[in-house]
Amino acid sequence: MKTRYRTIQLSEDAIETSIAVINDHLYEPDSIFWVNIEPDVDRNNIHTGSIFWRAFSSRGPMIPKFTWVSASTSRGNYQPAQVGLTHPTGSAVLGRLKDFKIEIPKQWILQQDHPKRGLVIQLPDDYDAKDVITFALSAIPVLSPFEFDNQFTLKYPIQ
């Protein structure tokens, strides 16, 4: 069966829906639930690079993507919630976030900082969904190589 998705428009002024989606799925016992946040851009007007650039570049995709994944249980093992951020910034991502005064909260554990696959951060058990959304909406514009009007799309599976 094909997965169906819901896509909603998101802005810095209207984050309540996205917080509610995360809070409704903090823990999924038998599967994972995820939310993607991207800048709301016309993909047809953005050059994403040639196939050779994508294959041999040491950078991630041109359009940054933030992903939150629920906590779950897999094969009897508890898996904490995580966030990921793919971006075209390469290995300078942590420095760029710091330059723009965007901090990864101290309780969040950086698990991966790969120039092509992006950041992966483990969340503590008692994180705030608002902090997750605020981090995403702060980081994406800083890591985006193009201008956009701080409008985002939020996408998640419909169960």
C-alpha positions in Angstrom: 0.0 0.0 0.0 1.3 3.4 -1.0 2.0 5.8 1.9 -0.2 8.9 1.9 1.2 12.2 3.1 -0.2 15.4 4.5 1.6 18.6 3.5 0.9 21.9 5.3 2.3 25.4 5.0 4.3 26.5 7.9 5.7 29.9 8.9 7.6 31.2 11.9 4.4 32.8 13.1 2.2 29.7 12.8 4.0 26.7 14.4 1.2 25.3 16.6 0.1 22.7 14.1 3.6 21.3 13.7 4.1 21.2 17.5 0.8 19.3 17.8 1.8 16.8 15.2 5.1 16.0 17.0 3.4 15.9 20.4 0.8 13.4 19.1 3.6 11.0 17.9 6.3 11.3 20.6 6.5 7.6 20.8 5.4 5.0 18.3 5.8 1.5 19.7 5.9 -0.6 16.5 7.1 1.8 13.8 8.6 5.3 13.4 6.7 8.4 12.6 8.5 11.3 10.9 8.0 14.9 9.9 10.0 16.7 7.2 10.4 20.5 7.0 11.7 22.2 3.9 11.8 25.8 2.6 8.7 26.4 0.4 10.5 26.9 -2.9 9.7 26.2 -6.5 12.0 23.3 -7.2 11.8 23.9 -11.0 13.6 27.3 -10.5 16.4 26.0 -8.4 19.5 24.4 -10.0 20.2 21.3 -7.9 23.4 20.4 -9.8 24.2 17.8 -12.4 24.3 14.1 -11.8 28.1 14.3 -11.7 28.0 17.1 -9.0 25.6 15.0 -6.9 27.7 11.9 -7.3 31.1 13.4 -6.6 30.4 16.4 -4.4 31.2 16.4 -0.7 28.1 18.3 0.0 24.5 17.4 0.6 21.4 18.4 -1.3 20.9 22.1 -2.4 17.5 22.3 -0.7 18.0 21.9 3.1 15.7 19.3 4.7 15.0 19.0 8.4 13.6 15.6 9.7 12.2 14.7 13.1 11.8 11.0 13.9 9.7 9.7 16.8 11.0 7.5 19.5 10.2 3.9 18.8 10.9 0.3 19.8 12.7 -1.8 17.2 13.4 -5.5 17.8 12.7 -5.0 21.5 15.2 -2.1 21.7 14.1 1.5 22.6 15.2 4.0 20.0 15.1 7.7 21.2 13.7 10.4 19.0 16.1 12.1 16.6 16.4 15.0 14.3 18.3 15.2 11.1 19.3 18.1 8.8 20.6 17.6 5.3 22.2 20.8 3.8 24.6 22.0 1.1 27.0 23.7 3.5 29.4 20.8 3.7 31.7 20.4 6.7 31.3 24.1 7.8 27.7 23.5 9.1 28.4 23.7 12.8 30.5 26.8 12.4 27.9 28.5 10.2 25.1 27.8 12.8 27.4 29.2 15.5 28.1 32.3 13.5 24.4 32.9 13.3 23.9 32.3 17.0 21.9 29.1 16.5 22.8 26.6 19.2 22.0 23.0 19.4 20.5 22.6 22.9 22.9 21.1 25.4 20.8 18.1 26.2 20.7 17.1 22.5 23.4 14.7 21.5 25.2 15.2 18.2 25.6 11.7 16.6 26.7 12.5 13.1 28.1 15.5 11.3 28.7 14.3 7.8 29.2 16.8 4.9 27.0 14.9 2.5 24.5 13.1 4.8 24.1 16.0 7.2 23.6 16.3 11.0 21.9 13.6 13.1 21.0 14.6 16.7 19.6 12.3 19.4 16.9 14.0 21.5 16.6 13.4 25.3 13.4 11.8 26.5 12.0 15.1 27.9 12.5 17.4 24.9 10.1 20.2 24.0 8.5 19.9 20.5 8.5 23.7 20.2 12.3 23.7 20.6 12.5 21.2 17.7 10.4 23.3 15.4 12.2 26.5 16.4 15.6 25.0 15.7 14.4 23.8 12.3 13.0 27.2 11.3 16.1 29.0 12.5 18.6 26.6 10.9 17.1 26.1 7.4 17.4 29.8 6.3 21.0 30.0 7.5 21.9 26.8 5.5 19.9 27.6 2.4 22.0 28.9 -0.6 19.1 30.8 -1.9 16.6 33.4 -0.6 13.1 32.5 0.3 10.4 34.3 2.3 10.6 32.2 5.4 7.7 30.0 4.4 8.1 26.3 4.8 6.3 23.1 4.0 5.8 20.4 6.7 5.1 16.9 5.4 4.2 13.8 7.4 2.6 10.4 6.7 -1.1 9.9 7.2 -1.8 6.7 9.2 
